[in-house]
Amino acid sequence: MPSVTETSGTERNYLHQLTSLRGVACLVVLFGHAIQVFRYNQPARPAPQAALHDLMTYAFNAEAAVVLFFVLSGCVLSLSLQKYTHMTGRIIGSFYIKRLFRIYPLLWFSIILAIVSMVLARGLVADGVFVGWLSRNLQTPVSIWNTIASITGMFTRYNGPMWSLRVELMYSVVFPLLFMLVRARRLRVVTLVALAAIALLPVPHEVGTVFALCFGLGALIPLLPTALPRRHGLYALLGVAVLLYDRYALAPLNLPERIPDMIETVAAFVVIRDLYASGRQYRLLLSKPVIAVGELSYGIYLLHLPVMLIVFSVAARVWGAPVMLSHPSFTQFTLGIATVVLTTALAALTYALLELPLHNLGRHLGHAILNPAAASIRPITAGEGTDTHVSRV
């Protein structure tokens, strides 16, 4: 996809808004982890205060934010392929090269940081402080084989958020085929029904089949007519409410996790389609700070949990973990803010030194595959196909 400077004003707006949406979802995941991954001592609260507390904490629905990421990825990847009338080997090869250079470099850096955070957490904090999945991750042996498996993206115990990168990699492999099936109108409905059936399979959540429909519906968004019903903005607002609070509403029913995942997939589709096709401009999503967070969102998402563990471990060493866990609201807020500041600074650094240069190298190699006669593998400078926005694939 071209950079923002190469697009029309209307296209700039929806690209900015999609980028900002990714950033907002990333911060939801970050604060959601600050709330969820430590075993806080929850004080007894009167019913009204307890209800208000639940409304505030459930709004940081990290699971729904990840579903939104996947639908958004499907949309962005579809945008990158829709300009091609037919899928050829060169187009698919170019697509894969760009995806590899987009995903892997920062993932490898995050593994180093994650190992550091694991060692610190083990040494400074008692194991009972962490929730079950994080405790299991932190007890994972740091070995050559585990590290090699992490480098491939298949082993995710070092850094919990890496599991979603494994899903991204899995669906990136099949995405060209998925895109062709969704683009063919006579196959579209059958494909989406099949993806929904795959998503409902009773297999472990971490396998990733539950997110098949996310990528299919995301791929569909740029292929649909841009004319929307007048009330679509209300549907999008309802979609946001569902993304925030569906798990709160469904909690008493003890449904399998794939059910809220599916509900959130549909809600995310409605919200992203509105941003893409309605032409509406949302001031928050077009503000420069929020766009900047969106540009850094991959780094913030992948690095925030190791940074959070380091901050918590050091603070626990100074003030004591029991004291921190006995004041959940204060700890969650301050831990979240400290993690945002430090992770954003680190993400900005890795963005400039790692993500952007290697992303542009991947774009250059991808273009070379598409047009080998014009290929010249040499350093590229501004104005020669470089992009200043890695989030716009």
C-alpha positions in Angstrom: 0.0 0.0 0.0 1.3 3.5 -0.8 2.4 5.8 2.0 0.0 8.5 3.2 1.8 11.1 1.2 0.9 9.4 -2.0 -2.8 9.1 -1.3 -5.8 11.4 -1.7 -7.3 13.3 1.2 -10.2 10.8 1.6 -7.8 7.8 1.6 -5.5 9.5 4.0 -8.4 9.9 6.5 -9.5 6.3 6.5 -5.9 5.1 6.6 -5.2 7.4 9.5 -8.3 6.2 11.3 -7.5 2.5 10.8 -4.0 3.1 12.0 -5.3 5.0 15.1 -7.8 2.2 15.8 -5.0 -0.2 15.9 -3.2 2.1 18.4 -6.3 2.4 20.6 -6.8 -1.4 20.6 -3.1 -1.8 21.5 -3.5 0.4 24.6 -6.6 -1.5 25.6 -4.5 -4.7 25.6 -1.8 -3.0 27.6 -4.1 -1.7 30.4 -6.1 -5.0 30.2 -2.9 -6.9 31.1 -2.1 -4.4 33.9 -5.6 -5.3 35.3 -5.6 -9.0 34.6 -2.2 -10.7 35.0 -1.5 -10.1 38.7 -3.4 -11.6 41.6 -4.7 -8.5 43.2 -6.4 -8.5 46.6 -9.8 -7.1 45.8 -11.4 -5.2 48.6 -15.0 -5.7 49.5 -17.1 -3.0 47.8 -20.7 -1.9 48.1 -22.9 -3.1 45.2 -22.9 0.3 43.3 -19.2 0.7 43.6 -18.6 -2.9 42.6 -20.8 -2.4 39.5 -18.9 0.8 38.6 -15.6 -1.0 39.1 -16.7 -3.9 36.8 -17.8 -1.4 34.1 -14.4 0.3 34.2 -12.3 -2.8 34.2 -14.3 -4.8 31.7 -13.9 -1.9 29.2 -10.3 -3.0 28.9 -11.3 -6.1 27.0 -7.9 -7.3 25.8 -9.5 -10.4 24.1 -11.8 -8.2 22.0 -8.9 -5.9 21.1 -6.9 -8.9 19.7 -10.0 -10.0 17.6 -10.1 -6.4 16.3 -6.4 -6.7 15.3 -7.1 -9.8 13.3 -10.1 -8.3 11.4 -8.0 -5.2 10.8 -5.1 -7.3 9.5 -7.4 -9.0 7.1 -8.6 -5.6 5.8 -5.1 -4.2 5.4 -3.8 -7.3 3.7 -6.8 -7.3 1.3 -6.0 -3.7 0.4 -2.5 -4.7 -0.4 -3.7 -7.4 -2.9 -6.8 -6.0 -4.4 -4.9 -4.0 -7.0 -3.9 -7.3 -8.7 -6.4 -8.8 -11.1 -4.8 -12.3 -10.9 -2.7 -13.9 -8.3 0.7 -15.0 -9.7 3.6 -16.7 -8.2 5.6 -13.5 -8.2 2.8 -11.5 -6.5 2.4 -14.2 -3.8 6.2 -14.3 -3.3 6.3 -10.6 -3.0 3.5 -10.7 -0.5 5.3 -13.3 1.7 8.6 -11.4 1.6 7.0 -8.2 2.8 5.1 -10.1 5.6 8.3 -11.7 6.8 10.2 -8.4 7.0 7.2 -6.8 8.7 6.7 -9.4 11.4 10.0 -11.1 12.3 12.6 -8.4 13.1 10.8 -6.9 16.0 9.6 -10.3 17.1 13.3 -11.3 17.5 14.1 -8.2 19.5 11.1 -8.9 21.8 12.5 -12.4 22.6 15.7 -10.9 24.0 13.7 -8.4 26.1 11.3 -11.2 27.2 14.1 -13.4 28.5 15.5 -10.5 30.5 12.0 -9.9 32.0 11.6 -13.6 32.8 14.9 -13.7 34.7 14.1 -10.5 36.7 10.6 -11.7 37.5 11.8 -15.1 38.7 14.5 -13.5 40.9 12.5 -10.6 42.4 8.8 -11.7 42.6 7.2 -14.7 44.3 5.5 -17.0 41.8 2.0 -16.8 43.4 1.8 -13.1 42.3 1.0 -14.0 38.7 -2.1 -15.5 37.1 -1.9 -19.1 35.8 -0.9 -18.6 32.2 1.7 -16.0 33.0 3.1 -18.1 35.9 3.5 -21.0 33.5 5.3 -18.8 30.9 7.7 -17.4 33.5 8.7 -20.9 34.6 9.5 -21.9 31.1 13.2 -23.0 30.8 15.4 -20.7 28.7 17.0 -23.2 26.4 18.5 -23.3 22.9 15.6 -25.3 21.5 13.0 -23.0 23.1 14.8 -20.0 21.8 15.0 -21.4 18.2 11.3 -22.3 18.3 10.6 -18.7 19.6 12.6 -17.2 16.7 10.4 -19.0 14.2 7.3 -17.6 16.0 5.9 -21.1 16.9 6.9 -21.1 20.6 5.3 -18.3 22.5 6.0 -19.0 26.2 8.7 -16.4 26.4 6.4 -13.5 25.6 2.7 -14.1 26.0 1.5 -11.6 23.2 3.6 -13.6 20.7 0.7 -16.1 20.4 -1.2 -13.6 18.3 1.9 -13.3 16.0 1.8 -17.0 15.5 -1.8 -16.6 14.4 -0.8 -13.8 12.1 1.9 -15.9 10.5 -0.5 -18.9 10.1 -3.1 -16.8 8.3 -0.5 -14.8 6.3 0.5 -18.1 4.7 -3.0 -18.9 3.5 -4.1 -15.3 3.0 -3.6 -15.1 -0.8 -5.8 -18.1 -1.3 -8.3 -16.8 1.2 -8.4 -13.4 -0.6 -9.0 -15.1 -3.9 -11.9 -17.1 -2.5 -13.5 -14.0 -0.8 -13.0 -11.9 -3.9 -14.8 -14.5 -6.1 -18.5 -13.5 -5.6 -19.8 -16.9 -6.4 -17.5 -18.5 -3.7 -17.8 -15.7 -1.1 -20.7 -16.9 0.9 -19.5 -20.6 0.9 -16.1 -19.4 2.0 -17.4 -17.3 4.9 -19.7 -20.1 6.0 -16.7 -22.5 5.9 -14.6 -20.1 7.9 -17.4 -19.7 10.5 -17.6 -23.5 10.8 -13.8 -23.7 11.3 -14.0 -20.9 13.9 -16.6 -22.9 15.9 -14.5 -26.1 16.0 -14.1 -27.3 19.6 -10.3 -27.2 19.5 -7.9 -25.4 21.9 -8.1 -21.7 21.7 -4.4 -21.2 21.1 -4.5 -23.3 17.9 -6.0 -20.2 16.2 -8.8 -21.7 14.2 -11.3 -19.6 16.1 -9.9 -16.5 14.2 -10.4 -17.9 10.7 -13.5 -15.7 10.3 -11.7 -12.6 11.5 -9.3 -12.7 8.5 -12.1 -13.7 6.0 -14.4 -10.8 7.1 -11.5 -8.4 7.2 -10.5 -9.4 3.7 -14.1 -8.7 2.6 -14.2 -5.1 3.8 -12.4 -3.4 0.8 -14.3 -5.7 -1.7 -17.8 -4.6 -0.6 -19.6 -1.5 -2.1 -18.8 1.7 -0.3 -22.4 2.8 0.0 -23.6 2.3 3.5 -27.0 2.6 5.1 -27.6 6.0 6.8 -27.8 4.3 10.2 -24.5 2.5 9.8 -22.9 4.9 12.2 -25.3 3.7 14.9 -24.4 0.1 14.1 -20.7 1.0 14.5 -21.4 2.6 17.9 -23.3 -0.6 18.9 -20.3 -2.6 17.7 -18.0 -0.6 19.9 -20.3 -1.3 22.9 -20.2 -5.0 22.1 -16.4 -5.0 21.8 -16.2 -3.4 25.3 -18.8 -5.3 27.2 -19.9 -8.5 25.6 -17.8 -10.6 27.9 -19.2 -8.7 30.9 -22.7 -9.4 29.8 -22.1 -13.1 28.9 -19.9 -14.0 31.9 -22.8 -15.5 34.0 -23.6 -17.9 31.1 -20.1 -19.6 31.2 -20.1 -20.0 27.4 -17.1 -21.4 25.5 -14.6 -18.6 24.7 -15.1 -19.1 21.0 -18.7 -17.7 21.3 -17.7 -14.2 22.5 -14.8 -14.4 20.0 -17.3 -14.8 17.2 -19.6 -12.1 18.5 -16.6 -9.7 18.7 -15.5 -10.7 15.1 -18.9 -9.5 13.7 -18.7 -6.3 15.9 -15.2 -5.6 14.7 -16.2 -6.1 11.1 -19.0 -3.5 11.5 -16.7 -0.9 13.2 -13.9 -1.3 10.6 -16.2 -1.2 7.7 -17.7 2.0 9.0 -14.2 3.6 9.2 -13.3 2.3 5.8 -16.4 3.1 3.8 -18.6 5.7 5.5 -16.3 8.7 4.9 -17.0 9.9 8.5 -14.1 11.6 10.2 -13.6 11.0 13.9 -11.6 13.8 15.5 -10.0 11.5 18.1 -8.8 9.0 15.5 -7.4 11.8 13.3 -5.5 13.5 16.1 -1.7 13.3 15.6 -0.9 11.7 19.0 -3.3 8.9 18.4 -2.0 8.3 14.9 1.5 8.2 16.3 0.5 5.6 18.8 -1.1 3.6 15.9 2.2 3.8 14.0 4.0 2.4 17.0 1.3 -0.1 17.9 3.2 -3.2 16.7 6.1 -2.4 18.9 3.9 -1.4 21.9 1.9 -4.6 21.6 4.9 -6.9 21.4 7.1 -5.2 24.0 4.6 -4.1 26.6 4.3 -7.3 28.7 8.1 -7.7 29.2 8.4 -4.0 30.1 5.4 -4.3 32.5 7.0 -7.3 34.2 10.3 -5.5 34.6 8.5 -2.4 36.0 6.5 -4.6 38.4 9.4 -6.6 39.5 11.6 -3.6 40.3 8.7 -1.9 42.1 8.0 -5.0 44.1 11.6 -5.2 45.1 11.4 -1.6 46.4 7.8 -1.5 48.0 7.0 -5.2 48.3 4.5 -7.1 46.1 2.0 -7.5 48.9 1.7 -3.8 49.3 1.2 -3.3 45.6 -1.4 -6.1 45.3 -3.3 -4.7 48.3 -4.0 -1.4 46.4 -5.2 -2.7 43.0 -6.7 0.4 41.5 -3.6 2.5 42.3 -1.2 -0.2 41.1 -3.1 -0.9 37.9 -3.2 2.8 37.0 0.4 3.6 37.8 1.7 0.4 36.4 -0.3 1.0 33.2 0.9 4.6 32.8 4.5 3.7 33.5 4.4 0.8 31.0 2.8 3.1 28.3 5.5 5.7 28.7 8.5 3.3 28.7 7.1 1.0 26.0 6.2 3.9 23.7 9.7 5.3 24.1 11.2 1.9 23.4 8.8 1.3 20.5 9.7 4.6 18.9 13.4 3.6 19.1 12.9 0.2 17.5 10.5 1.7 15.0 13.2 4.1 13.7 16.2 1.7 14.0 14.6 -1.7 13.2 11.0 -1.7 12.0 11.1 1.0 9.4 14.4 0.2 7.7 13.8 -3.5 7.5 10.2 -3.0 6.4 11.4 -0.8 3.6 14.0 -3.4 2.7 11.2 -6.0 2.5 9.2 -3.7 0.3 12.2 -3.2 -2.0 12.8 -6.9 -2.2 9.1 -7.5 -2.8 9.1 -5.0 -5.7 12.2 -6.7 -7.1 10.4 -10.0 -7.2 7.5 -8.4 -9.0 9.8 -6.6 -11.5 13.1 -8.5 -11.8 14.2 -6.6 -14.8 14.2 -3.4 -12.8 15.7 -5.0 -9.6 18.7 -3.4 -8.2 19.5 -4.5 -4.7 21.1 -1.5 -3.2 20.4 0.9 -0.4 17.2 2.9 -1.0 16.7 6.5 -0.1 13.6 8.7 0.4 11.8 9.1 -2.9 12.8 5.7 -4.2 9.8 3.7 -3.0 10.5 4.0 0.8 7.6 4.4 3.2 7.6 6.3 6.4 4.7 4.3 7.8 5.2 0.6 8.4 1.7 0.1 9.7 0.3 0.8 6.2 1.3 -2.4 4.4 
